[in-house]
Amino acid sequence: MELVDITPLEKWMELEDDVYAKTGLNACVFNTEGSRIAVNRNWANDLCPAIKGNENGQTFICAVAHSNIAAMAKKSRKSIVEECDAGLIKLVVPIYLEDELLGVFSGCGLVPEDGEIDSFYINKTTGIEEDQVMKLAESVKTLTNAETESIVSYVEGRLDGIISAYRQE
């Protein structure tokens, strides 16, 4: 079963857009192969597209964080909130129908209240000059722990609603 078997692609895109509008996170739904199912892109800040647009940034920062955190969420069957190596929040909520994993919801791109952006690591990984990283990082908003918990609860609730609606069909 695929994510689009339980609700149309447009509904998944609406979820991404809604979470972005409410939180500012880069919100994405991924299938079990780790591919985004929608093409809409809302950036949380100016730094993320610079990292993701860089081959090394995409490969060694974004993809690694997604792969590792998504694996933890899949294994635990619980939402996981961690930081990527750049110092930004990465949250992953697994999407299960009964015992079948259909994919994950992911949000990233804000800095935790007790964290900081690792401009040195970003520079060494991507080659983007550290002063440029710091300038781009000025657009990164902070997310409190309470806000993070609230977002996870909201996403879990929305996903529960999608699953419940499918079961009622």
Secondary structure as the mmCIF struct_conf table of DSSP 4:
data_model
#
loop_
_struct_conf.conf_type_id
_struct_conf.id
_struct_conf.beg_label_comp_id
_struct_conf.beg_label_asym_id
_struct_conf.beg_label_seq_id
_struct_conf.end_label_comp_id
_struct_conf.end_label_asym_id
_struct_conf.end_label_seq_id
HELX_RH_AL_P HELX_RH_AL_P1 LEU A 3 ILE A 6
BEND BEND1 THR A 7 THR A 7
HELX_RH_AL_P HELX_RH_AL_P2 LEU A 9 THR A 23
STRN STRN1 ASN A 26 ASN A 31
TURN_TY1_P TURN_TY1_P1 THR A 32 GLU A 33
BEND BEND2 GLY A 34 GLY A 34
STRN STRN2 ARG A 36 ARG A 36
BEND BEND3 ILE A 37 ILE A 37
BEND BEND4 ALA A 44 ASP A 46
HELX_RH_AL_P HELX_RH_AL_P3 LEU A 47 LYS A 52
TURN_TY1_P TURN_TY1_P2 GLY A 53 GLY A 53
BEND BEND5 ASN A 54 ASN A 54
HELX_RH_AL_P HELX_RH_AL_P4 GLU A 55 GLY A 57
HELX_RH_PI_P HELX_RH_PI_P1 GLN A 58 CYS A 62
HELX_RH_AL_P HELX_RH_AL_P5 ALA A 63 SER A 76
TURN_TY1_P TURN_TY1_P3 ARG A 77 ARG A 77
BEND BEND6 LYS A 78 LYS A 78
STRN STRN3 ILE A 80 GLU A 83
TURN_TY1_P TURN_TY1_P4 ASP A 85 ALA A 86
BEND BEND7 GLY A 87 GLY A 87
STRN STRN4 ILE A 89 LEU A 97
TURN_TY1_P TURN_TY1_P5 GLU A 98 ASP A 99
STRN STRN5 GLU A 100 CYS A 108
STRN STRN6 VAL A 111 PRO A 112
TURN_TY1_P TURN_TY1_P6 GLU A 113 ASP A 114
HELX_RH_AL_P HELX_RH_AL_P6 SER A 119 THR A 126
HELX_RH_AL_P HELX_RH_AL_P7 GLU A 130 ALA A 137
TURN_TY1_P TURN_TY1_P7 GLU A 138 SER A 139
HELX_LH_PP_P HELX_LH_PP_P1 VAL A 140 LYS A 141
STRN STRN7 THR A 142 LEU A 143
HELX_RH_AL_P HELX_RH_AL_P8 ASN A 145 GLN A 168
#
